[in-house]
């Protein structure tokens, strides 16, 4: 017997027993590593002792959110959801599911591509073993030397096959038909030989290495983490291609399932019971506000899975008047679940507008009509007024403007309104018809001095006063309406008078340019008047106060183109001659005859007593100092008198006009 070989056999057996102690007792792991999530359980009575049985999708679980592994050295993780394990997101390529935590952990680099239990020599020459799930490393004692992952006793490897050696090729190559323990290579010897995928050193087919092939789903052998293995690729039979019994959530649509999205999310397009989401399935899906699993609409969640409220199609009293379940504001129920009415902020058929307030002056009236001129509401700033009628001539026009001169509408108090600012057309800017004396030069006027007086340069008819216009103005001494001489008023509107050296015929009979009244040409430029000139009614001094004498003198005055108001004989000279006066420039008045106190009877109207009464009557009517009786009035109780200022003036028509006192 070779002592070295015996030591090697003992060491291998000792390691195998030791590894089982590391890998299998969950209580030992828990005591060394603290609390762990349960990811496998031991077999029930009757199973081989120490063989782990892993959880599978569909197994019952008690703690939601608890994770476990689908088997040793697996990528697949399981998640406890709603009382059963379901497949969770698998680990990445460089990770395995850690059975101690149920989380993904990085595979130890030296164990990548190896199986649990694989041995290797580290950099220090120590013997190491790939531990649980290949994510941890265990150390193994070696009495000999570590060679190619084996503890080699002294003697084996010397090239001489000596019992109990089955072979000895004298090298340290372990997979060349003769292992480094001098045993002939064979499946199950724990040495990975050419053509073997694995070699776990045992004859069990339900572990991770069966017949030196890595356990896989579909190999026909129920291996670790597999609930079944029918050795085919049919996914819809009694064993899926993931070696699990068909179940909701396995990602395979089985008979009786409406969908299977292979996740544990209950409120996506496929529920955890493999049904399409519907209102009433007690799962709040996207687009649902609630889901109470019943068809009642009055219990806080409607049968359309909406929280009761306006727009759900169910009228909720007392807050809702209606609920038609749509977003139309122009039908019989608004989006505020109120019956339509003017003032609800929604423009309904028959309404022109609806601003939801009670202000009539904001563009939309309380009758839901668009504001317009004439509706009775003043819309500022565009309207100045609105009286709600169609009368254009009151205080507010039909254009909703306050009446004013210049608005083109003739209002009360205006004579006209042509709507312009032209002052000399047919309507002034003061909305008055143009008239002479209004201070505005209008069409047809040659001047405008703001009054209707003659003699100030602009006549009462608003024509510029010039010589020959029949109006005495400015420096004119006279104006007889023509530009002729020899008619009493010269062509330059100067008085033609007796004594100017020019005989003005037929008014003047002579002209001697002196004041001698006893020569052949009397001061009146007439040959001396005789009694015959006045006719027989004034033949003696007693007759000169009589009316008939007055008429005779007036007729005598007319031969000088003087239409005098009154004619007076004021004295008698020698040689049967008279001094006469032709009175003009007086104002006529018709008064009550009683004012003359019967002093102007027939034949004595020119008597001093009558003159006194008529002068008093004139003084009572104005600033008059002299009065004359003219004749009977329009009725038997009235009399016509003539009143004057009483100032002696020179008359060109009757030269000197002497004989009238102050």
C-alpha positions in Angstrom: 0.0 0.0 0.0 1.2 3.4 -0.8 0.5 5.8 2.1 0.3 8.8 -0.2 -2.5 7.4 -2.2 -4.5 6.5 0.8 -4.2 10.1 2.1 -5.5 11.4 -1.2 -8.6 9.2 -1.1 -9.3 10.2 2.4 -8.9 13.9 1.5 -11.4 13.6 -1.4 -14.0 11.8 0.7 -13.4 14.3 3.5 -14.0 17.2 1.2 -17.1 15.8 -0.3 -18.6 15.3 3.1 -17.4 18.8 4.1 -19.0 20.4 1.1 -22.3 18.8 1.8 -22.1 20.3 5.3 -21.5 23.7 3.7 -24.1 23.6 1.0 -27.0 21.8 2.5 -27.7 22.8 6.2 -29.7 26.0 6.0 -29.6 26.4 9.8 -25.8 26.4 9.7 -25.8 29.1 6.9 -28.3 31.2 8.9 -26.2 31.0 12.0 -23.1 32.1 10.1 -24.5 34.7 7.8 -27.5 36.1 9.8 -31.1 36.0 8.7 -31.6 34.9 5.1 -34.7 34.7 2.8 -35.8 31.1 2.4 -35.0 30.0 -1.1 -35.3 26.2 -0.7 -36.5 23.6 1.7 -35.4 20.1 2.7 -37.4 17.2 1.4 -40.2 15.5 3.3 -39.8 12.1 4.9 -39.1 9.4 2.4 -36.8 11.5 0.2 -33.1 11.1 0.3 -31.8 13.0 3.4 -30.0 16.2 2.7 -31.3 16.7 -0.9 -32.6 20.3 -1.3 -36.0 20.9 -2.9 -36.2 24.4 -4.5 -39.3 26.5 -4.8 -40.9 26.8 -8.3 -43.3 29.3 -9.9 -46.8 28.7 -8.5 -45.6 27.5 -5.1 -47.4 29.1 -2.2 -45.7 31.8 -0.2 -46.6 33.9 2.8 -44.7 37.1 2.5 -45.3 39.4 -0.5 -42.1 40.8 -1.9 -40.0 37.8 -0.7 -37.5 36.7 -3.4 -36.1 33.2 -3.9 -34.0 31.5 -6.6 -35.3 29.0 -9.1 -32.5 26.6 -8.3 -28.7 26.7 -7.6 -26.5 28.7 -9.9 -29.5 30.1 -11.7 -30.2 33.4 -13.4 -34.0 33.1 -12.7 -35.4 34.8 -9.6 -38.8 34.3 -8.1 -41.0 36.9 -6.4 -43.7 36.2 -3.9 -46.8 38.0 -5.1 -50.4 37.5 -3.8 -49.5 34.3 -2.0 -47.6 32.5 -4.8 -44.1 32.6 -6.3 -43.9 34.2 -9.8 -41.0 34.6 -12.1 -39.1 37.9 -11.6 -36.6 39.7 -13.7 -33.6 37.3 -14.3 -30.0 38.2 -13.3 -27.5 39.5 -15.9 -24.9 37.4 -17.7 -22.2 37.9 -15.0 -24.5 37.3 -12.1 -26.4 34.3 -10.5 -29.3 34.3 -8.1 -27.9 34.1 -4.5 -29.9 31.5 -2.6 -29.0 33.2 0.7 -30.6 36.5 -0.2 -32.7 35.9 -3.3 -30.8 38.8 -5.0 -28.4 38.8 -7.9 -24.7 38.6 -7.0 -21.6 38.7 -9.1 -20.1 35.3 -10.1 -16.6 34.8 -8.8 -14.3 35.1 -11.7 -12.4 31.8 -11.0 -15.7 30.0 -10.9 -17.1 31.4 -14.1 -18.0 28.5 -16.4 -17.6 26.0 -13.6 -20.0 24.1 -11.4 -20.5 24.3 -7.6 -17.8 22.2 -6.0 -15.2 22.8 -8.7 -11.7 23.1 -7.2 -8.8 25.3 -8.2 -5.6 26.5 -6.8 -5.3 30.1 -6.0 -2.2 32.3 -6.4 -0.8 31.2 -3.1 -1.2 27.5 -3.9 -4.1 27.0 -1.6 -6.9 24.7 -2.6 -10.2 26.5 -3.2 -13.7 25.3 -4.0 -16.4 27.1 -5.9 -19.2 27.6 -3.3 -22.9 28.1 -3.4 -24.3 29.5 -6.7 -20.7 30.2 -7.8 -20.9 33.6 -6.1 -18.7 32.7 -3.1 -15.4 30.6 -2.6 -14.6 28.1 0.1 -11.2 26.9 1.3 -10.3 23.2 1.6 -7.5 21.7 3.6 -4.8 19.8 1.7 -2.2 17.6 3.4 -0.4 17.3 0.2 0.1 19.8 -2.6 -2.6 21.6 -4.7 -2.2 20.7 -8.3 -4.7 21.6 -11.0 -7.4 22.0 -8.3 -6.5 18.7 -6.6 -4.8 17.9 -3.3 -2.1 15.4 -4.5 -0.4 13.0 -2.1 3.2 12.4 -2.4 3.9 9.4 -4.7 1.0 9.6 -7.1 2.4 11.1 -10.2 5.7 9.4 -10.2 4.9 7.6 -13.4 4.7 4.2 -11.8 1.3 2.6 -11.3 1.4 1.0 -8.0 -1.7 -0.3 -6.1 -4.0 1.1 -5.2 -3.3 3.4 -8.2 -5.3 2.7 -11.3 -2.8 4.6 -13.3 0.1 7.0 -13.0 1.0 9.0 -16.0 3.6 11.0 -14.2 2.2 14.4 -15.0 -0.1 16.9 -13.3 -2.7 17.0 -16.1 -5.9 16.0 -14.5 -8.1 15.5 -17.6 -5.8 13.3 -19.8 -7.3 9.9 -18.9 -5.4 9.6 -15.6 -6.2 12.0 -12.9 -3.8 13.6 -10.6 -5.0 11.1 -8.0 -3.8 8.3 -10.2 -7.4 7.1 -10.9 -8.5 6.3 -14.4 -10.7 9.0 -15.8 -14.5 8.2 -15.6 -17.8 10.1 -15.5 -18.5 10.7 -11.9 -14.9 10.9 -10.8 -15.2 14.6 -10.1 -12.6 15.4 -12.8 -13.9 17.2 -15.9 -12.5 15.2 -18.8 -12.6 15.9 -22.5 -16.2 15.3 -23.8 -17.7 16.0 -20.4 -19.7 19.1 -19.7 -19.4 18.6 -16.0 -18.4 16.0 -13.4 -19.7 16.4 -9.9 -18.2 13.1 -8.7 -21.5 11.4 -8.1 -24.1 9.2 -9.9 -27.1 11.3 -9.1 -29.0 12.6 -12.2 -31.2 15.1 -10.4 -28.5 17.5 -9.4 -26.7 20.0 -11.5 -24.6 17.4 -13.4 -26.4 14.4 -14.8 -24.2 11.8 -16.6 -21.5 14.4 -16.9 -23.8 16.8 -18.7 -24.9 20.1 -17.2 -28.5 19.9 -16.1 -30.8 21.8 -18.4 -34.5 22.2 -19.0 -35.5 19.9 -21.8 -33.0 17.1 -21.1 -35.7 14.8 -19.9 -34.3 14.7 -16.4 -36.0 16.7 -13.6 -33.1 18.6 -12.2 -32.6 21.3 -9.6 -35.1 24.1 -9.9 -37.2 22.1 -12.3 -40.7 21.1 -11.4 -40.9 18.9 -14.5 -38.9 18.1 -17.6 -40.6 16.3 -20.5 -37.6 16.5 -22.8 -39.5 18.4 -25.6 -39.9 21.9 -26.9 -43.7 22.1 -26.7 -44.6 25.0 -24.5 -48.3 24.4 -24.2 -48.3 20.9 -22.8 -48.2 19.8 -19.2 -44.6 20.9 -18.8 -43.5 24.3 -20.3 -40.1 24.9 -21.9 -39.0 26.4 -18.7 -39.6 23.0 -17.0 -42.5 24.3 -14.9 -46.1 23.3 -14.8 -48.2 25.8 -16.8 -49.4 28.6 -14.6 -50.7 32.1 -15.0 -47.7 34.4 -15.2 -45.3 32.0 -16.9 -45.5 34.0 -20.1 -47.2 31.2 -22.0 -50.8 31.6 -23.1 -52.4 28.4 -21.8 -56.0 27.2 -22.4 -58.3 29.2 -20.1 -56.1 32.2 -20.1 -57.0 35.5 -21.9 -53.5 36.7 -21.7 -50.1 36.0 -19.9 -47.6 38.8 -19.8 -45.0 36.9 -17.6 -44.9 39.6 -14.8 -46.3 40.2 -11.4 -47.8 43.6 -12.3 -51.6 43.4 -11.7 -52.7 46.7 -13.3 -51.2 46.5 -16.7 -52.7 45.1 -19.8 -52.9 41.6 -18.3 -53.8 40.9 -14.7 -52.1 38.5 -12.4 -55.0 36.1 -13.0 -54.3 36.2 -16.7 -57.4 38.2 -17.6 -57.8 41.3 -19.6 -58.5 44.3 -17.5 -62.2 45.3 -17.1 -64.1 47.7 -14.9 -65.3 45.6 -12.0 -62.4 43.3 -11.7 -61.3 45.0 -8.4 -58.1 46.1 -10.0 -57.6 49.8 -10.6 -56.2 50.0 -14.1 -54.9 52.9 -16.1 -57.8 55.1 -17.1 -59.8 54.0 -14.0 -60.3 56.3 -11.0 -61.5 53.4 -8.9 -62.6 49.7 -9.1 -64.7 48.3 -6.3 -65.5 45.0 -8.1 -69.3 45.6 -8.3 -71.8 47.1 -10.7 -73.3 49.6 -8.3 -73.0 53.3 -9.2 -74.0 54.9 -5.9 -71.3 53.5 -3.6 -68.4 55.8 -4.2 -67.2 54.1 -7.4 -69.5 54.0 -10.4 -70.0 51.0 -12.6 -67.8 52.7 -15.1 -65.0 52.8 -12.6 -65.1 56.6 -12.1 -65.4 58.5 -8.8 -68.9 59.9 -8.8 -68.8 63.5 -10.1 -70.0 65.8 -12.8 -69.5 64.2 -16.2 -70.0 60.6 -15.2 -73.4 60.3 -16.8 -75.2 59.8 -13.5 -77.0 62.7 -11.9 -75.8 63.1 -8.3 -78.3 65.0 -6.3 -78.4 67.6 -4.8 -75.3 69.2 -6.3 -76.0 68.2 -9.9 -79.1 69.3 -11.9 -78.2 66.9 -14.8 -75.3 64.8 -16.0 -75.2 63.7 -19.6 -71.6 62.4 -19.4 -70.2 64.5 -22.2 -68.1 67.6 -22.6 -70.6 69.7 -24.5 -71.7 73.0 -23.1 -74.3 73.7 -25.8 -76.7 70.8 -25.2 -79.3 70.3 -22.5 -76.6 69.9 -19.7 -73.4 71.9 -19.3 -70.1 70.5 -18.2 -70.9 71.9 -14.8 -73.8 69.6 -14.6 -76.3 72.5 -14.6 -79.2 73.0 -16.9 -78.4 75.7 -19.4 -79.5 79.3 -18.6 -78.4 82.8 -19.5 -75.5 83.7 -17.1 -74.0 80.2 -16.7 -70.9 81.2 -18.8 -71.8 78.8 -21.7 -73.2 80.2 -24.9 -76.3 78.1 -25.7 -78.4 78.0 -28.8 -80.4 81.2 -28.9 -77.8 83.1 -27.0 -75.4 85.5 -28.7 -73.0 85.4 -25.7 -72.8 84.4 -22.1 -70.1 85.9 -19.8 -71.5 84.5 -16.6 -71.9 87.8 -14.7 -74.6 90.3 -14.0 -72.8 93.3 -15.6 -74.7 94.8 -18.5 -71.9 97.1 -19.7 -69.1 94.6 -20.4 -69.9 93.6 -24.0 -72.5 90.9 -23.1 -75.8 91.9 -21.5 -77.7 90.0 -18.8 -80.0 88.9 -21.6 -77.1 87.1 -23.2 -77.1 89.4 -26.2 -74.0 91.0 -27.6 -73.7 94.7 -26.7 -74.8 97.1 -29.4 -75.8 100.7 -29.7 -79.5 101.0 -28.9 -79.7 98.2 -26.3 -80.1 100.7 -23.4 -76.7 99.9 -21.8 -73.8 102.3 -22.2 -70.8 100.3 -23.3 -67.7 102.3 -22.5 -65.4 103.5 -23.9 -67.0 102.9 -27.3 -70.4 104.4 -26.3 -71.0 107.8 -24.6 -74.6 107.0 -23.9 -77.4 104.5 -24.8 -81.0 105.5 -24.3 -82.4 102.3 -25.9 -84.5 104.1 -28.6 -84.2 105.0 -32.2 -84.9 108.7 -31.8 -81.9 110.6 -33.1 -82.9 114.0 -31.9 -83.0 113.4 -28.1 -80.1 113.6 -25.8 -78.4 110.4 -27.2 -78.0 109.8 -30.9 -78.6 106.5 -32.7 -74.8 106.2 -32.8 -74.7 106.2 -29.0 -73.1 109.6 -28.8 -74.1 112.5 -26.5 -75.8 115.1 -28.6 -73.5 118.0 -29.6 -73.3 120.6 -32.2 -71.5 119.2 -35.1 -72.7 115.6 -34.9 -74.7 116.0 -38.1 -78.1 115.6 -36.3 -80.3 118.6 -35.6 -81.1 118.4 -31.9 -83.5 120.3 -29.8 -82.2 123.9 -29.4 -80.2 123.7 -32.7 -81.4 125.4 -35.8 -79.3 123.1 -38.0 -76.4 120.7 -37.8 -74.4 119.8 -40.9 -71.7 117.8 -39.1 -68.8 119.9 -40.2 -66.6 122.7 -38.9 -67.2 125.0 -41.9 -68.5 128.3 -40.6 -69.5 130.0 -43.8 -71.9 127.4 -45.3 -75.6 127.1 -44.6 -75.0 126.0 -40.9 -72.5 127.6 -38.6 -70.3 125.7 -36.1 -72.7 126.9 -33.4 -75.5 125.0 -35.2 -77.3 128.2 -36.1 -78.6 129.3 -39.5 -76.4 132.0 -40.8 -77.8 135.5 -40.3 -76.4 139.0 -40.6 -75.1 140.2 -37.3 -74.0 136.7 -35.9 -70.4 137.6 -36.1 -69.7 134.9 -38.7 -69.0 135.8 -42.3 -71.4 133.7 -44.3 -72.2 133.2 -48.0 -73.8 136.3 -49.4 -72.3 138.6 -46.8 -69.5 141.0 -47.7 -68.9 141.9 -44.1 -69.9 140.8 -40.6 -69.4 143.1 -37.6 -71.7 141.2 -35.2 -74.6 143.7 -35.3 -77.4 144.8 -37.6 -76.7 148.5 -37.4 -76.2 150.7 -40.4 -73.6 153.4 -40.6 -70.7 151.5 -39.0 -69.0 150.3 -42.2 -71.1 147.1 -42.4 -74.8 147.5 -43.0 -77.7 145.8 -41.3 -77.7 143.4 -44.2 -74.0 142.7 -43.8 -72.9 144.4 -46.9 -69.9 146.7 -46.9 -71.3 150.2 -46.7 -70.1 152.4 -49.6 -71.1 155.6 -51.2 -74.2 154.9 -53.3 -75.6 152.1 -51.3 -78.4 154.3 -49.8 -76.9 154.0 -46.3 -75.1 156.9 -44.7 -72.0 155.5 -43.1 -68.7 156.6 -41.8 -67.6 160.0 -43.0 -70.5 160.1 -45.5 -72.6 163.2 -45.2 -75.4 161.6 -47.2 -76.1 158.5 -49.4 -79.0 158.7 -51.7 -78.4 155.3 -53.3 -76.7 156.6 -56.4 -73.5 158.2 -57.6 -75.2 161.2 -59.2 -74.6 164.9 -58.6 -77.3 167.6 -58.5 -79.8 165.4 -56.6 -79.0 166.7 -53.1 -76.2 164.2 -52.4 -73.1 164.3 -54.5 -71.4 161.4 -56.2 -68.9 161.3 -53.3 -71.8 161.3 -50.7 -71.3 164.9 -49.7 -74.4 167.1 -49.0 -75.3 169.4 -51.8 -76.6 172.5 -50.0 -77.8 175.9 -50.8 -74.8 178.2 -50.6 -72.4 175.7 -52.1 -72.3 177.8 -55.3 -74.0 175.1 -57.4 -77.6 175.4 -58.5 -79.2 172.1 -57.7 -82.2 172.0 -60.0 -85.0 171.6 -59.8 -84.6 171.8 -56.0 -82.8 175.1 -56.2 -83.9 178.1 -58.2 -80.8 180.1 -57.5 -77.4 180.0 -55.7 -75.6 183.2 -54.6 -73.4 181.7 -51.9 -74.3 184.2 -49.3 -76.5 184.5 -46.2 -78.3 187.7 -47.3 -81.9 186.9 -47.3 -83.2 190.1 -48.7 -81.6 189.8 -52.1 -83.0 188.2 -55.2 -81.9 184.7 -54.1 -83.1 184.0 -50.7 -81.2 181.8 -48.2 -83.2 178.8 -49.4 -81.8 179.3 -52.9 -85.3 180.1 -53.9 -86.9 183.1 -55.1 -88.7 184.6 -52.1 -91.8 182.6 -51.1 -95.0 184.5 -51.3 -98.5 183.9 -50.0 -99.3 182.7 -53.4 -96.7 180.0 -53.1 -98.4 178.6 -50.0 -101.9 179.1 -51.5 -104.7 180.9 -49.8 -104.7 178.8 -46.7 -101.8 180.8 -45.1 -102.8 184.3 -46.2 -102.6 185.8 -42.7 -100.8 185.1 -39.4 -103.9 183.7 -37.8 -103.9 180.8 -40.2 -100.3 179.5 -39.7 -101.2 177.4 -36.7 -104.0 175.6 -38.5 -103.7 172.2 -40.0 -104.5 173.4 -43.5 -101.6 175.8 -43.3 -99.3 172.9 -42.2 -100.4 170.8 -45.2 -99.7 173.7 -47.5 -96.2 174.1 -46.1 -95.6 170.3 -46.4 -96.6 170.5 -50.0 -94.3 173.4 -50.6 -91.5 171.4 -49.0 -92.1 168.5 -51.4 -91.1 170.6 -54.4 -87.5 170.3 -53.0 -87.7 166.5 -53.0 -88.1 166.6 -49.2 -90.9 164.2 -48.1 -91.0 166.0 -44.7 -93.0 164.6 -41.8 -94.2 168.0 -41.0 -94.1 171.5 -42.4 -94.2 174.6 -40.2 -94.7 178.3 -40.8 -92.6 179.8 -38.0 -92.9 183.5 -38.9 -93.9 186.1 -41.4 -91.7 188.7 -42.8 -92.3 191.9 -44.7 -93.5 192.0 -48.2 -95.9 189.1 -47.5 -93.1 186.5 -47.0 -92.9 183.6 -44.6 -90.2 181.8 -42.7 -90.9 178.0 -43.1 -89.4 174.7 -41.8 -89.5 171.3 -43.5 -89.3 168.7 -40.7 -87.9 165.2 -41.4 -85.8 162.5 -39.5 -88.6 162.0 -37.0 -90.1 158.7 -35.7 -93.8 158.1 -36.0 -95.9 156.7 -33.1 -99.6 155.9 -32.7 -100.8 156.9 -29.2 -104.0 157.2 -27.4 -105.7 160.6 -28.3 -106.4 161.1 -24.6 -102.7 161.8 -24.0 -103.1 165.0 -25.9 -105.9 166.2 -23.5 -108.0 167.5 -26.4 -105.4 170.2 -27.1 -105.1 169.2 -30.8 -108.6 169.7 -32.0 -109.5 170.4 -35.6 -107.7 173.3 -37.1 -105.3 173.8 -34.1 -103.0 170.8 -34.4 -100.0 173.1 -34.9 -101.0 175.4 -32.0 -98.5 175.9 -29.1 -100.9 174.0 -26.8 -101.0 171.0 -29.1 -97.2 171.2 -29.7 -96.7 171.2 -25.9 -98.8 168.0 -25.4 -97.2 166.1 -28.3 -93.7 167.0 -27.1 -94.7 165.7 -23.6 -96.0 162.5 -25.1 -92.8 162.0 -27.1 -90.7 162.6 -24.0 -92.6 159.9 -22.2 -91.6 157.3 -24.8 -87.9 158.0 -25.0 -85.2 160.6 -25.2 -87.2 162.9 -27.4 -87.3 166.7 -26.9 -89.8 167.7 -29.6 -93.1 166.4 -30.9 -95.5 167.2 -33.8 -99.0 166.2 -34.5 -99.2 164.3 -37.8 -102.8 163.0 -38.2 -105.6 160.7 -37.1 -104.7 157.2 -36.0 -106.0 153.8 -37.2 -109.0 154.1 -34.9 -111.0 157.1 -33.7 -109.3 156.9 -30.3 -105.7 157.1 -31.5 -103.5 159.8 -33.0 -100.3 159.7 -35.0 -97.5 161.9 -33.7 -93.8 162.4 -34.8 -91.0 162.6 -32.3 -87.5 163.9 -32.6 -84.4 164.9 -30.7 -85.0 168.5 -31.2 -81.6 169.3 -32.6 -81.3 171.8 -35.4 -79.5 170.3 -38.4 -78.7 171.5 -41.8 -80.7 169.8 -44.5 -79.3 169.7 -48.0 -82.8 169.2 -49.4 -84.1 172.4 -47.8 -81.1 174.8 -47.4 -80.6 176.4 -44.0 -83.9 174.8 -42.9 -84.2 177.9 -40.7 -87.1 178.8 -38.5 -87.1 175.8 -36.1 -85.8 176.7 -32.6 -83.7 174.4 -30.4 
